[in-house]
């Protein structure tokens, strides 16, 4: 009796094992349960806006970092193109070239201010300083893009049928920017770096700054992929820089005698005029001590930064499938 029971038990165990093996086999035949793009390479472009965060521009309060210090009148355009290689469904590399314009103007530091009526508000001192700038910026960056999860909206992830996938992501990278700050004077835009408006290269301890700087872009966004054809994204990207001279403002006012000593008369007059512009709306110098030599002109403790908000459209290169390192099709 025990022998018959044991034989029956082994038979049932074999059936269960056989079913389990068949089930596992079928599971192996299924596609992986995570999303992977069918094509590894994308090419695309982006268009959006840029906002400078530095000594010039910003809201009425003391300068803050990121969106809280957005100065609407100083928002400028940003465009570019990029290529992206997908390592799988969660990680990719992005090489990008961009052009953007950055701008800042003290006249937007607050409303209702007068240069001849003192105010204790933080914005009034920047309004009285009366500086402004703009610069064309060219960027080259290489970034890593991480997608924590891909949300299937419609269709099947595991077949060639049409599908839509929504994916939030994080961006971290490194790159370089090229810039050249300018200010408008008598109807012309004048390069500021050659004028050494704060004595850069003329005064000991104030070296000339480079127009090529290292940057670290950090951002986040959300992308929508349609049918393995194209990807539409919305992204906010903040750039940390290692310079405080994107706007040509960082330290203190310099004595005009420094310009007279190192430049010809015409250049010295131009440097003096662009270094200290409070006299343009306070010709009687009522509060001239605020912008006198050695008075604070900028804040060297915080480097400049800027951020962009853009829309991105990319298309898969469908002939690039053989280059995929991770395949799920």
HELIX and SHEET records of a PDB file:
HELIX    1   1 UNK A    2  UNK A   29  1                                  28    
HELIX    2   2 UNK A   66  UNK A   69  5                                   4    
HELIX    3   3 UNK A   72  UNK A   74  5                                   3    
HELIX    4   4 UNK A  106  UNK A  108  5                                   3    
HELIX    5   5 UNK A  122  UNK A  129  1                                   8    
HELIX    6   6 UNK A  193  UNK A  195  5                                   3    
HELIX    7   7 UNK A  256  UNK A  262  1                                   7    
HELIX    8   8 UNK A  265  UNK A  275  1                                  11    
HELIX    9   9 UNK A  278  UNK A  280  5                                   3    
HELIX   10  10 UNK A  288  UNK A  291  5                                   4    
HELIX   11  11 UNK A  318  UNK A  323  5                                   6    
SHEET    1   A 9 UNK A  41  UNK A  53  0                                        
SHEET    2   A 9 UNK A  76  UNK A  86 -1                                        
SHEET    3   A 9 UNK A  91  UNK A 105 -1                                        
SHEET    4   A 9 UNK A 132  UNK A 155 -1                                        
SHEET    5   A 9 UNK A 163  UNK A 178 -1                                        
SHEET    6   A 9 UNK A 212  UNK A 226 -1                                        
SHEET    7   A 9 UNK A 230  UNK A 241 -1                                        
SHEET    8   A 9 UNK A 305  UNK A 316 -1                                        
SHEET    9   A 9 UNK A  41  UNK A  53 -1                                        
SHEET    1   B 2 UNK A 182  UNK A 185  0                                        
SHEET    2   B 2 UNK A 188  UNK A 191 -1                                        
END                                                                             
